[in-house]
Amino acid sequence: MHPSSPAPADPTSRIELLDALSGFALFGVYVAILFSGFSYWDAPASANLPPAFTLPTDGVATFLMHALVEGKFYSIFSLLFGVGFALQLERGAADSTDSIPCFGVDCVY
């Protein structure tokens, strides 16, 4: 049993830079999904159809999209996700709370 019940972090103890970077990364993930999922650049393999508009620069645009958008924002978001877990463990250790069980399925308070 944990000595205190779980609660959101106090707004004064939040790290604003991490919140801003998370918002920036989520916006980048949104842009990546928006352009790759809704632009019909890649026709579904089961459709056996060519893309609606084919230009010579499509390969370059797809490469830049993967390299500059998806590769960066997904990585930033994943890194910040891990930082969030590390902060939870650090704050749990400061409160003498064993927060490791909360990362599994058996998190019962």
N, CA, C and O atoms as CSV, one atom per row, in Angstrom:
chain,resi,resn,atom,element,x,y,z
A,1,MET,N,N,0.846,-1.178,0.000
A,1,MET,CA,C,0.000,0.000,0.000
A,1,MET,C,C,0.891,1.241,0.000
A,1,MET,O,O,1.896,1.285,0.709
A,2,HIS,N,N,0.533,2.219,-0.773
A,2,HIS,CA,C,1.312,3.441,-0.876
A,2,HIS,C,C,0.865,4.423,0.203
A,2,HIS,O,O,-0.320,4.489,0.530
A,3,PRO,N,N,1.805,5.185,0.757
A,3,PRO,CA,C,1.442,6.110,1.824
A,3,PRO,C,C,0.539,7.250,1.351
A,3,PRO,O,O,-0.212,7.809,2.151
A,4,SER,N,N,0.597,7.592,0.103
A,4,SER,CA,C,-0.275,8.665,-0.388
A,4,SER,C,C,-0.954,8.216,-1.666
A,4,SER,O,O,-0.428,7.386,-2.407
A,5,SER,N,N,-2.114,8.767,-1.913
A,5,SER,CA,C,-2.823,8.398,-3.133
A,5,SER,C,C,-2.243,9.176,-4.313
A,5,SER,O,O,-1.727,10.278,-4.128
A,6,PRO,N,N,-2.321,8.620,-5.523
A,6,PRO,CA,C,-1.748,9.312,-6.674
A,6,PRO,C,C,-2.508,10.595,-6.981
A,6,PRO,O,O,-3.727,10.675,-6.829
A,7,ALA,N,N,-1.763,11.577,-7.409
A,7,ALA,CA,C,-2.355,12.869,-7.749
A,7,ALA,C,C,-1.484,13.536,-8.809
A,7,ALA,O,O,-0.301,13.218,-8.929
A,8,PRO,N,N,-2.053,14.445,-9.565
A,8,PRO,CA,C,-1.228,15.169,-10.544
A,8,PRO,C,C,-0.139,15.969,-9.850
A,8,PRO,O,O,-0.238,16.303,-8.670
A,9,ALA,N,N,0.890,16.264,-10.609
A,9,ALA,CA,C,1.991,17.059,-10.062
A,9,ALA,C,C,1.504,18.467,-9.756
A,9,ALA,O,O,0.648,19.011,-10.454
A,10,ASP,N,N,2.056,19.034,-8.720
A,10,ASP,CA,C,1.740,20.408,-8.357
A,10,ASP,C,C,2.167,21.323,-9.511
A,10,ASP,O,O,3.281,21.179,-10.014
A,11,PRO,N,N,1.315,22.256,-9.943
A,11,PRO,CA,C,1.680,23.122,-11.076
A,11,PRO,C,C,2.982,23.890,-10.864
A,11,PRO,O,O,3.665,24.213,-11.835
A,12,THR,N,N,3.335,24.184,-9.631
A,12,THR,CA,C,4.587,24.908,-9.394
A,12,THR,C,C,5.808,24.003,-9.545
A,12,THR,O,O,6.919,24.503,-9.722
A,13,SER,N,N,5.625,22.669,-9.478
A,13,SER,CA,C,6.758,21.757,-9.601
A,13,SER,C,C,6.936,21.237,-11.025
A,13,SER,O,O,7.852,20.455,-11.281
A,14,ARG,N,N,6.088,21.652,-11.942
A,14,ARG,CA,C,6.205,21.207,-13.336
A,14,ARG,C,C,7.388,21.896,-14.009
A,14,ARG,O,O,7.738,23.025,-13.664
A,15,ILE,N,N,7.984,21.222,-14.949
A,15,ILE,CA,C,9.096,21.778,-15.706
A,15,ILE,C,C,8.528,22.295,-17.020
A,15,ILE,O,O,8.162,21.520,-17.904
A,16,GLU,N,N,8.459,23.616,-17.133
A,16,GLU,CA,C,7.788,24.230,-18.279
A,16,GLU,C,C,8.484,23.933,-19.598
A,16,GLU,O,O,7.825,23.836,-20.634
A,17,LEU,N,N,9.795,23.789,-19.579
A,17,LEU,CA,C,10.520,23.474,-20.808
A,17,LEU,C,C,10.100,22.105,-21.343
A,17,LEU,O,O,9.927,21.935,-22.550
A,18,LEU,N,N,9.936,21.128,-20.445
A,18,LEU,CA,C,9.494,19.802,-20.887
A,18,LEU,C,C,8.076,19.851,-21.440
A,18,LEU,O,O,7.767,19.179,-22.423
A,19,ASP,N,N,7.212,20.648,-20.809
A,19,ASP,CA,C,5.848,20.794,-21.325
A,19,ASP,C,C,5.849,21.434,-22.708
A,19,ASP,O,O,5.100,21.012,-23.589
A,20,ALA,N,N,6.689,22.453,-22.901
A,20,ALA,CA,C,6.764,23.124,-24.201
A,20,ALA,C,C,7.330,22.185,-25.267
A,20,ALA,O,O,6.825,22.143,-26.389
A,21,LEU,N,N,8.381,21.430,-24.917
A,21,LEU,CA,C,8.942,20.482,-25.874
A,21,LEU,C,C,7.953,19.371,-26.212
A,21,LEU,O,O,7.900,18.908,-27.351
A,22,SER,N,N,7.178,18.947,-25.230
A,22,SER,CA,C,6.165,17.915,-25.491
A,22,SER,C,C,5.103,18.432,-26.449
A,22,SER,O,O,4.687,17.724,-27.366
A,23,GLY,N,N,4.668,19.658,-26.236
A,23,GLY,CA,C,3.691,20.249,-27.152
A,23,GLY,C,C,4.251,20.393,-28.555
A,23,GLY,O,O,3.555,20.122,-29.534
A,24,PHE,N,N,5.503,20.818,-28.659
A,24,PHE,CA,C,6.154,20.952,-29.960
A,24,PHE,C,C,6.263,19.596,-30.649
A,24,PHE,O,O,6.004,19.480,-31.846
A,25,ALA,N,N,6.647,18.568,-29.886
A,25,ALA,CA,C,6.776,17.225,-30.458
A,25,ALA,C,C,5.421,16.677,-30.878
A,25,ALA,O,O,5.312,16.051,-31.932
A,26,LEU,N,N,4.389,16.899,-30.079
A,26,LEU,CA,C,3.056,16.433,-30.457
A,26,LEU,C,C,2.553,17.127,-31.713
A,26,LEU,O,O,1.889,16.508,-32.544
A,27,PHE,N,N,2.868,18.412,-31.854
A,27,PHE,CA,C,2.493,19.121,-33.070
A,27,PHE,C,C,3.216,18.518,-34.279
A,27,PHE,O,O,2.618,18.355,-35.342
A,28,GLY,N,N,4.494,18.191,-34.117
A,28,GLY,CA,C,5.238,17.561,-35.199
A,28,GLY,C,C,4.697,16.191,-35.568
A,28,GLY,O,O,4.641,15.843,-36.747
A,29,VAL,N,N,4.297,15.409,-34.573
A,29,VAL,CA,C,3.686,14.105,-34.846
A,29,VAL,C,C,2.367,14.307,-35.584
A,29,VAL,O,O,2.049,13.556,-36.506
A,30,TYR,N,N,1.604,15.314,-35.184
A,30,TYR,CA,C,0.350,15.626,-35.864
A,30,TYR,C,C,0.593,15.985,-37.322
A,30,TYR,O,O,-0.126,15.520,-38.207
A,31,VAL,N,N,1.605,16.811,-37.576
A,31,VAL,CA,C,1.933,17.202,-38.955
A,31,VAL,C,C,2.358,15.981,-39.760
A,31,VAL,O,O,1.958,15.834,-40.914
A,32,ALA,N,N,3.165,15.104,-39.164
A,32,ALA,CA,C,3.610,13.901,-39.867
A,32,ALA,C,C,2.426,13.016,-40.229
A,32,ALA,O,O,2.354,12.499,-41.344
A,33,ILE,N,N,1.510,12.839,-39.304
A,33,ILE,CA,C,0.335,12.017,-39.576
A,33,ILE,C,C,-0.555,12.686,-40.610
A,33,ILE,O,O,-1.099,12.025,-41.495
A,34,LEU,N,N,-0.700,13.981,-40.498
A,34,LEU,CA,C,-1.550,14.723,-41.433
A,34,LEU,C,C,-1.049,14.594,-42.858
A,34,LEU,O,O,-1.825,14.307,-43.769
A,35,PHE,N,N,0.252,14.806,-43.055
A,35,PHE,CA,C,0.776,14.778,-44.417
A,35,PHE,C,C,0.930,13.373,-44.971
A,35,PHE,O,O,0.669,13.142,-46.152
A,36,SER,N,N,1.345,12.440,-44.145
A,36,SER,CA,C,1.557,11.092,-44.684
A,36,SER,C,C,0.260,10.296,-44.754
A,36,SER,O,O,0.100,9.461,-45.645
A,37,GLY,N,N,-0.654,10.536,-43.845
A,37,GLY,CA,C,-1.873,9.746,-43.819
A,37,GLY,C,C,-2.985,10.254,-44.700
A,37,GLY,O,O,-3.779,9.465,-45.213
A,38,PHE,N,N,-3.057,11.548,-44.884
A,38,PHE,CA,C,-4.185,12.114,-45.609
A,38,PHE,C,C,-3.818,12.701,-46.966
A,38,PHE,O,O,-4.691,13.221,-47.661
A,39,SER,N,N,-2.561,12.633,-47.357
A,39,SER,CA,C,-2.171,13.264,-48.615
A,39,SER,C,C,-2.242,12.309,-49.799
A,39,SER,O,O,-2.165,12.745,-50.948
A,40,TYR,N,N,-2.385,11.039,-49.542
A,40,TYR,CA,C,-2.440,10.003,-50.587
A,40,TYR,C,C,-1.149,9.966,-51.385
A,40,TYR,O,O,-1.162,9.671,-52.581
A,41,TRP,N,N,-0.027,10.266,-50.723
A,41,TRP,CA,C,1.257,10.122,-51.398
A,41,TRP,C,C,1.555,8.654,-51.647
A,41,TRP,O,O,2.107,8.294,-52.687
A,42,ASP,N,N,1.198,7.827,-50.715
A,42,ASP,CA,C,1.433,6.394,-50.857
A,42,ASP,C,C,0.094,5.695,-51.014
A,42,ASP,O,O,-0.717,5.672,-50.088
A,43,ALA,N,N,-0.132,5.127,-52.186
A,43,ALA,CA,C,-1.376,4.385,-52.400
A,43,ALA,C,C,-1.313,3.087,-51.612
A,43,ALA,O,O,-0.242,2.493,-51.496
A,44,PRO,N,N,-2.434,2.636,-51.069
A,44,PRO,CA,C,-2.434,1.348,-50.370
A,44,PRO,C,C,-2.002,0.228,-51.314
A,44,PRO,O,O,-2.370,0.221,-52.489
A,45,ALA,N,N,-1.234,-0.700,-50.803
A,45,ALA,CA,C,-0.729,-1.790,-51.641
A,45,ALA,C,C,-1.863,-2.656,-52.174
A,45,ALA,O,O,-1.770,-3.199,-53.274
A,46,SER,N,N,-2.923,-2.785,-51.401
A,46,SER,CA,C,-4.035,-3.631,-51.835
A,46,SER,C,C,-4.873,-2.972,-52.926
A,46,SER,O,O,-5.648,-3.658,-53.593
A,47,ALA,N,N,-4.739,-1.656,-53.128
A,47,ALA,CA,C,-5.552,-0.962,-54.119
A,47,ALA,C,C,-5.013,-1.144,-55.533
A,47,ALA,O,O,-5.760,-1.005,-56.501
A,48,ASN,N,N,-3.712,-1.457,-55.664
A,48,ASN,CA,C,-3.074,-1.591,-56.973
A,48,ASN,C,C,-3.290,-0.358,-57.842
A,48,ASN,O,O,-3.493,-0.466,-59.051
A,49,LEU,N,N,-3.246,0.803,-57.222
A,49,LEU,CA,C,-3.423,2.064,-57.928
A,49,LEU,C,C,-2.179,2.920,-57.760
A,49,LEU,O,O,-1.534,2.883,-56.712
A,50,PRO,N,N,-1.842,3.687,-58.782
A,50,PRO,CA,C,-0.748,4.635,-58.594
A,50,PRO,C,C,-1.229,5.806,-57.746
A,50,PRO,O,O,-2.435,6.031,-57.646
A,51,PRO,N,N,-0.322,6.554,-57.135
A,51,PRO,CA,C,-0.749,7.750,-56.398
A,51,PRO,C,C,-1.509,8.717,-57.307
A,51,PRO,O,O,-1.310,8.728,-58.522
A,52,ALA,N,N,-2.362,9.510,-56.716
A,52,ALA,CA,C,-3.225,10.398,-57.499
A,52,ALA,C,C,-2.408,11.394,-58.321
A,52,ALA,O,O,-2.717,11.614,-59.492
A,53,PHE,N,N,-1.393,11.987,-57.747
A,53,PHE,CA,C,-0.561,12.951,-58.454
A,53,PHE,C,C,0.884,12.497,-58.338
A,53,PHE,O,O,1.389,12.296,-57.233
A,54,THR,N,N,1.541,12.339,-59.456
A,54,THR,CA,C,2.918,11.890,-59.454
A,54,THR,C,C,3.798,12.975,-60.056
A,54,THR,O,O,3.595,13.391,-61.196
A,55,LEU,N,N,4.760,13.422,-59.294
A,55,LEU,CA,C,5.725,14.414,-59.739
A,55,LEU,C,C,7.128,13.855,-59.574
A,55,LEU,O,O,7.322,12.948,-58.765
A,56,PRO,N,N,8.098,14.349,-60.293
A,56,PRO,CA,C,9.465,13.869,-60.113
A,56,PRO,C,C,10.027,14.170,-58.730
A,56,PRO,O,O,10.940,13.482,-58.273
A,57,THR,N,N,9.504,15.170,-58.069
A,57,THR,CA,C,10.021,15.542,-56.753
A,57,THR,C,C,9.342,14.800,-55.603
A,57,THR,O,O,9.659,15.055,-54.442
A,58,ASP,N,N,8.430,13.900,-55.896
A,58,ASP,CA,C,7.717,13.194,-54.829
A,58,ASP,C,C,8.652,12.343,-53.980
A,58,ASP,O,O,8.482,12.265,-52.763
A,59,GLY,N,N,9.629,11.712,-54.599
A,59,GLY,CA,C,10.577,10.897,-53.840
A,59,GLY,C,C,11.399,11.744,-52.882
A,59,GLY,O,O,11.649,11.345,-51.745
A,60,VAL,N,N,11.819,12.919,-53.349
A,60,VAL,CA,C,12.583,13.831,-52.494
A,60,VAL,C,C,11.712,14.331,-51.350
A,60,VAL,O,O,12.162,14.384,-50.206
A,61,ALA,N,N,10.463,14.701,-51.652
A,61,ALA,CA,C,9.559,15.194,-50.613
A,61,ALA,C,C,9.270,14.115,-49.577
A,61,ALA,O,O,9.204,14.406,-48.383
A,62,THR,N,N,9.097,12.884,-50.019
A,62,THR,CA,C,8.853,11.789,-49.080
A,62,THR,C,C,10.073,11.546,-48.195
A,62,THR,O,O,9.938,11.340,-46.989
A,63,PHE,N,N,11.267,11.571,-48.796
A,63,PHE,CA,C,12.486,11.393,-48.010
A,63,PHE,C,C,12.631,12.507,-46.977
A,63,PHE,O,O,12.934,12.236,-45.815
A,64,LEU,N,N,12.418,13.755,-47.388
A,64,LEU,CA,C,12.536,14.874,-46.451
A,64,LEU,C,C,11.493,14.792,-45.350
A,64,LEU,O,O,11.767,15.139,-44.201
A,65,MET,N,N,10.309,14.337,-45.694
A,65,MET,CA,C,9.258,14.188,-44.689
A,65,MET,C,C,9.668,13.149,-43.636
A,65,MET,O,O,9.499,13.368,-42.437
A,66,HIS,N,N,10.204,12.029,-44.098
A,66,HIS,CA,C,10.635,10.995,-43.156
A,66,HIS,C,C,11.845,11.440,-42.345
A,66,HIS,O,O,11.905,11.207,-41.138
A,67,ALA,N,N,12.805,12.074,-42.999
A,67,ALA,CA,C,14.048,12.428,-42.314
A,67,ALA,C,C,13.889,13.624,-41.385
A,67,ALA,O,O,14.421,13.617,-40.276
A,68,LEU,N,N,13.168,14.644,-41.818
A,68,LEU,CA,C,13.103,15.877,-41.039
A,68,LEU,C,C,11.901,15.967,-40.108
A,68,LEU,O,O,11.959,16.662,-39.094
A,69,VAL,N,N,10.835,15.291,-40.430
A,69,VAL,CA,C,9.635,15.406,-39.589
A,69,VAL,C,C,9.462,14.164,-38.733
A,69,VAL,O,O,9.538,14.238,-37.507
A,70,GLU,N,N,9.230,13.031,-39.366
A,70,GLU,CA,C,8.944,11.817,-38.600
A,70,GLU,C,C,10.132,11.384,-37.760
A,70,GLU,O,O,9.966,11.032,-36.592
A,71,GLY,N,N,11.307,11.405,-38.323
A,71,GLY,CA,C,12.489,10.965,-37.595
A,71,GLY,C,C,12.807,11.828,-36.397
A,71,GLY,O,O,13.340,11.326,-35.408
A,72,LYS,N,N,12.502,13.093,-36.451
A,72,LYS,CA,C,12.833,14.011,-35.359
A,72,LYS,C,C,11.744,14.057,-34.298
A,72,LYS,O,O,12.025,13.887,-33.112
A,73,PHE,N,N,10.515,14.284,-34.714
A,73,PHE,CA,C,9.454,14.499,-33.734
A,73,PHE,C,C,9.086,13.234,-32.976
A,73,PHE,O,O,8.803,13.297,-31.779
A,74,TYR,N,N,9.085,12.086,-33.648
A,74,TYR,CA,C,8.826,10.834,-32.942
A,74,TYR,C,C,9.923,10.563,-31.923
A,74,TYR,O,O,9.650,10.078,-30.825
A,75,SER,N,N,11.162,10.876,-32.286
A,75,SER,CA,C,12.277,10.666,-31.359
A,75,SER,C,C,12.185,11.598,-30.157
A,75,SER,O,O,12.398,11.176,-29.021
A,76,ILE,N,N,11.866,12.867,-30.408
A,76,ILE,CA,C,11.725,13.824,-29.304
A,76,ILE,C,C,10.606,13.388,-28.373
A,76,ILE,O,O,10.764,13.414,-27.152
A,77,PHE,N,N,9.472,12.985,-28.945
A,77,PHE,CA,C,8.336,12.579,-28.119
A,77,PHE,C,C,8.674,11.324,-27.313
A,77,PHE,O,O,8.300,11.227,-26.144
A,78,SER,N,N,9.370,10.371,-27.915
A,78,SER,CA,C,9.757,9.158,-27.195
A,78,SER,C,C,10.719,9.476,-26.059
A,78,SER,O,O,10.599,8.929,-24.963
A,79,LEU,N,N,11.668,10.358,-26.324
A,79,LEU,CA,C,12.615,10.756,-25.286
A,79,LEU,C,C,11.892,11.425,-24.120
A,79,LEU,O,O,12.175,11.120,-22.961
A,80,LEU,N,N,10.975,12.320,-24.412
A,80,LEU,CA,C,10.247,13.015,-23.349
A,80,LEU,C,C,9.320,12.066,-22.584
A,80,LEU,O,O,9.065,12.271,-21.397
A,81,PHE,N,N,8.825,11.045,-23.250
A,81,PHE,CA,C,8.020,10.033,-22.573
A,81,PHE,C,C,8.869,9.321,-21.519
A,81,PHE,O,O,8.412,9.090,-20.399
A,82,GLY,N,N,10.105,8.975,-21.882
A,82,GLY,CA,C,11.012,8.352,-20.934
A,82,GLY,C,C,11.411,9.286,-19.809
A,82,GLY,O,O,11.551,8.852,-18.665
A,83,VAL,N,N,11.598,10.573,-20.115
A,83,VAL,CA,C,11.916,11.564,-19.081
A,83,VAL,C,C,10.770,11.667,-18.080
A,83,VAL,O,O,10.998,11.815,-16.879
A,84,GLY,N,N,9.540,11.590,-18.577
A,84,GLY,CA,C,8.384,11.623,-17.680
A,84,GLY,C,C,8.374,10.447,-16.712
A,84,GLY,O,O,8.064,10.613,-15.532
A,85,PHE,N,N,8.716,9.252,-17.212
A,85,PHE,CA,C,8.815,8.095,-16.326
A,85,PHE,C,C,9.921,8.294,-15.296
A,85,PHE,O,O,9.745,7.968,-14.122
A,86,ALA,N,N,11.061,8.828,-15.733
A,86,ALA,CA,C,12.171,9.049,-14.807
A,86,ALA,C,C,11.785,10.063,-13.729
A,86,ALA,O,O,12.156,9.901,-12.567
A,87,LEU,N,N,11.049,11.097,-14.105
A,87,LEU,CA,C,10.598,12.079,-13.112
A,87,LEU,C,C,9.628,11.459,-12.109
A,87,LEU,O,O,9.663,11.783,-10.922
A,88,GLN,N,N,8.767,10.571,-12.586
A,88,GLN,CA,C,7.849,9.899,-11.661
A,88,GLN,C,C,8.624,9.040,-10.666
A,88,GLN,O,O,8.313,9.038,-9.475
A,89,LEU,N,N,9.629,8.313,-11.147
A,89,LEU,CA,C,10.433,7.494,-10.243
A,89,LEU,C,C,11.208,8.354,-9.250
A,89,LEU,O,O,11.312,8.013,-8.072
A,90,GLU,N,N,11.754,9.474,-9.732
A,90,GLU,CA,C,12.519,10.367,-8.861
A,90,GLU,C,C,11.635,10.978,-7.783
A,90,GLU,O,O,12.026,11.050,-6.618
A,91,ARG,N,N,10.457,11.412,-8.167
A,91,ARG,CA,C,9.546,12.011,-7.180
A,91,ARG,C,C,9.012,10.967,-6.218
A,91,ARG,O,O,8.769,11.262,-5.048
A,92,GLY,N,N,8.828,9.738,-6.710
A,92,GLY,CA,C,8.413,8.663,-5.812
A,92,GLY,C,C,9.491,8.334,-4.799
A,92,GLY,O,O,9.191,8.052,-3.638
A,93,ALA,N,N,10.742,8.367,-5.227
A,93,ALA,CA,C,11.844,8.103,-4.302
A,93,ALA,C,C,11.977,9.222,-3.279
A,93,ALA,O,O,12.324,8.968,-2.126
A,94,ALA,N,N,11.704,10.458,-3.690
A,94,ALA,CA,C,11.782,11.586,-2.756
A,94,ALA,C,C,10.674,11.515,-1.704
A,94,ALA,O,O,10.852,11.996,-0.585
A,95,ASP,N,N,9.535,10.920,-2.055
A,95,ASP,CA,C,8.417,10.778,-1.112
A,95,ASP,C,C,8.444,9.442,-0.386
A,95,ASP,O,O,7.507,9.115,0.343
A,96,SER,N,N,9.505,8.665,-0.576
A,96,SER,CA,C,9.614,7.308,-0.022
A,96,SER,C,C,8.472,6.424,-0.507
A,96,SER,O,O,7.966,5.584,0.237
A,97,THR,N,N,8.079,6.618,-1.741
A,97,THR,CA,C,7.022,5.832,-2.355
A,97,THR,C,C,7.637,4.913,-3.396
A,97,THR,O,O,8.443,5.350,-4.217
A,98,ASP,N,N,7.262,3.648,-3.364
A,98,ASP,CA,C,7.743,2.710,-4.374
A,98,ASP,C,C,6.862,2.856,-5.607
A,98,ASP,O,O,5.770,2.291,-5.663
A,99,SER,N,N,7.332,3.612,-6.594
A,99,SER,CA,C,6.510,3.861,-7.772
A,99,SER,C,C,6.785,2.902,-8.909
A,99,SER,O,O,6.169,3.020,-9.969
A,100,ILE,N,N,7.690,1.958,-8.723
A,100,ILE,CA,C,7.975,0.994,-9.779
A,100,ILE,C,C,6.773,0.092,-10.068
A,100,ILE,O,O,6.526,-0.192,-11.240
A,101,PRO,N,N,6.009,-0.376,-9.071
A,101,PRO,CA,C,4.850,-1.212,-9.410
A,101,PRO,C,C,3.820,-0.498,-10.281
A,101,PRO,O,O,3.011,-1.157,-10.935
A,102,CYS,N,N,3.830,0.817,-10.305
A,102,CYS,CA,C,2.852,1.541,-11.120
A,102,CYS,C,C,3.155,1.453,-12.606
A,102,CYS,O,O,2.324,1.852,-13.421
A,103,PHE,N,N,4.325,0.943,-12.981
A,103,PHE,CA,C,4.649,0.805,-14.389
A,103,PHE,C,C,4.205,-0.547,-14.922
A,103,PHE,O,O,4.337,-0.817,-16.116
A,104,GLY,N,N,3.691,-1.377,-14.071
A,104,GLY,CA,C,3.201,-2.684,-14.493
A,104,GLY,C,C,1.691,-2.733,-14.442
A,104,GLY,O,O,1.028,-1.699,-14.353
A,105,VAL,N,N,1.157,-3.919,-14.497
A,105,VAL,CA,C,-0.275,-4.097,-14.493
A,105,VAL,C,C,-0.828,-4.132,-13.080
A,105,VAL,O,O,-2.022,-3.909,-12.879
A,106,ASP,N,N,0.021,-4.409,-12.096
A,106,ASP,CA,C,-0.450,-4.619,-10.725
A,106,ASP,C,C,-0.401,-3.335,-9.890
A,106,ASP,O,O,-0.098,-3.386,-8.698
A,107,CYS,N,N,-0.689,-2.213,-10.490
A,107,CYS,CA,C,-0.667,-0.946,-9.766
A,107,CYS,C,C,-1.998,-0.771,-9.027
A,107,CYS,O,O,-2.987,-0.319,-9.603
A,108,VAL,N,N,-2.003,-1.133,-7.755
A,108,VAL,CA,C,-3.210,-1.052,-6.952
A,108,VAL,C,C,-2.929,-0.172,-5.751
A,108,VAL,O,O,-1.913,-0.339,-5.076
A,109,TYR,N,N,-3.803,0.742,-5.490
A,109,TYR,CA,C,-3.614,1.654,-4.359
A,109,TYR,C,C,-4.574,1.311,-3.254
A,109,TYR,O,O,-4.575,1.965,-2.211
